Amino acid sequence: GAGTARAADHIFKCSRQVDILDMDGFAGWKQGFFMKEVDKKLLFKSDYLRKEAELYIDYISQGDDIEKNKFMCKSLREINEGS
């Protein structure tokens, strides 16, 4: 897939056990390292902006003038502000 919004979740699922070995420390694995839960709002926003970007790219690839379409102008602003 494209994008990185789901990267942390994929890494977490593929790394259920991570051994932390610190040759200079003592029992580093007991320090309690963890990953935060994935922010669902961020995923939702990413999905929304991806769809908006796909619509925008499709629109301009057909040679249409963005200045004549208020929806596309709004979409472009949202995409740029959200990235």
C-alpha positions in Angstrom: 0.0 0.0 0.0 0.9 3.6 -0.1 1.5 6.0 2.7 2.7 5.6 6.2 -0.3 6.2 8.4 -0.6 2.5 9.2 3.1 1.8 9.5 3.2 1.8 13.3 0.3 -0.7 13.5 2.0 -3.0 10.9 5.3 -2.8 12.8 3.5 -3.6 16.1 1.7 -6.6 14.6 4.9 -8.0 13.1 6.9 -7.4 16.3 4.9 -8.9 19.1 8.1 -9.8 20.9 11.1 -7.5 20.8 14.1 -8.4 22.9 16.0 -5.3 24.2 19.6 -6.2 24.9 21.8 -3.4 26.3 25.3 -4.6 27.0 26.0 -1.6 29.2 22.7 -1.8 31.2 21.1 -4.2 33.6 18.0 -6.0 32.6 16.9 -3.5 29.9 13.9 -5.6 29.1 12.4 -4.8 32.5 12.2 -1.1 31.8 8.8 -1.4 30.2 9.2 -0.1 26.6 6.0 0.0 24.8 4.2 1.4 21.7 1.3 3.8 22.0 -2.0 2.7 20.5 -2.7 3.8 16.9 -4.6 7.1 16.8 -7.9 6.2 15.0 -8.6 9.9 14.2 -5.3 10.0 12.4 -6.1 6.9 10.3 -9.6 8.3 9.5 -8.1 11.6 8.4 -5.4 9.8 6.3 -8.1 7.7 4.6 -10.2 10.8 3.9 -7.4 12.9 2.5 -6.1 10.0 0.4 -9.6 9.7 -1.3 -9.7 13.5 -1.7 -6.2 13.4 -3.4 -7.2 10.5 -5.7 -10.3 12.5 -6.8 -8.2 15.6 -7.3 -5.5 13.8 -9.3 -8.2 12.2 -11.5 -9.8 15.5 -12.1 -6.6 17.3 -13.2 -5.4 14.4 -15.2 -8.4 14.8 -17.4 -7.3 18.4 -18.2 -10.1 20.0 -16.2 -9.5 23.5 -14.8 -9.4 23.5 -11.1 -10.3 27.2 -10.8 -13.8 26.4 -12.3 -14.6 23.8 -9.6 -15.1 25.1 -6.0 -15.2 21.5 -4.6 -11.8 20.7 -6.1 -10.3 24.0 -4.8 -11.6 23.1 -1.3 -10.2 19.6 -1.7 -6.8 20.9 -2.7 -6.7 23.2 0.4 -7.7 20.3 2.7 -5.1 18.0 1.2 -2.3 20.6 1.5 -3.3 21.5 5.1 -3.6 17.9 6.2 -0.3 16.7 4.9 
